[in-house]
Amino acid sequence: MNWKESTVLVTGGTGSFGKKFVSVMLQKYRPKKLIVLSRDELKQHDMRQVFSDSGNSSIRYFIGDVRDRERLERAFHGVDLVVHAAALKQVPACEYNPIEAIKTNIVGGINVIEAAINQGVKKVLALSTDKAVNPANLYGATKLCAEKLFVQGNAYSGTGGTRLSCVRYGNVVGSRGSVVPLFVEQRRTGQITITDPRMTRFWLTLDQGVEFVIRCIEKMHGGEVFVPKIPSMNIMDLATALAPGCSVNNIGIRPGEKLHEALLSEDEARTAVELDDMYVVQPAHPWWDEALWQGPTPAEGFRYSSETNTLWLTAEQLKPLVAEFES
């Protein structure tokens, strides 16, 4: 893929992922034009102080909401590639405002798909989450629906039209709402809160997430769900690494929260291909002509889950990843 000849747009571009994606794009890939689309003018103003859109800059800032399809049609005009990162993702907020979560995460996804197809966008890659696998809360359910939309949405674009795929990964170290900055803040009091000492989660950094997304954009055919192989960590090990010596207040598991998360279900594994650094879930429906990827299929009954993961993050490995949040 020739990034230097491409016009790239990222929805939710002022969020944690969007800012890191813009930084990496400008430093390493230098697209012809890079468009940040988001709702918040203040966040765009703040981001503009870091990534200027003046002079010969390739970056542009568009105010817009994925709920507004007409705005997306205008924003996507002349765009080659869309990374769809806009979402309502805070689990309690989605539970309390369920219709709003559906409007952004599901209807917004529909709008992105239809605007991209109408405007001739070549590729769309949507960001998803481990919470979409056997969802236990509304946020996960909306992301599961969004995944199905982006996979099956290829049926609307036809041969040679817009290609749509998804990436699905776990918790991002230090992203907004992450437990990492929470523990760093709480340790000042000498006490941290956890919901259950048995809890495990998948972890990766923002840099790893962005680089994985970029690799998947370059490799995608359309219809895949890309799942990276990433380490797990027990919540108590995380607490010990971030807040050594602090007392722990076990507050109990919250509604919609799981003890462990999965990135690949047993049913999905039957249509997945295992590569060195990822699993690729291929579309299972018969109107896909052939397998898009070649490689071994995971063993019967395989489930990629945080508690049975073979790759674990140690406290020593975690420390350099969270150093920026401890200053």
Buried (B, 14 or more C-beta within 10 A) or exposed (E): BEBEEBBBBBBBBBBBBBBBBBBBBBEEBEBEBBBBBBBEEEBBEEBBEEBEBEEEEBBBBBEBBBBBBEBBBEBBEEBBBBBBBBBBBBBBBBBEBBEEBBBBBBBBBBBBBBBBBBBBBBBBBBBBBBBBBBBBBBBBBBBBBBBBBBBBBBEEBEEEBBBBBBBBBBBBBBBEBBBBBEBBEBBEEEEBBBBBEEBBBBBBBBBBBBBBBBBBBEBBBBBBBBBBBBBBBBBBBBBBBBBEEBEBEEEEBEEBBBBBBBBBBBEBBBBBBBBEEBBBBBBEEEEBEEEBBEEEBBEEEBBBBBBEBEEBBEBEEBEEBBEEBEE
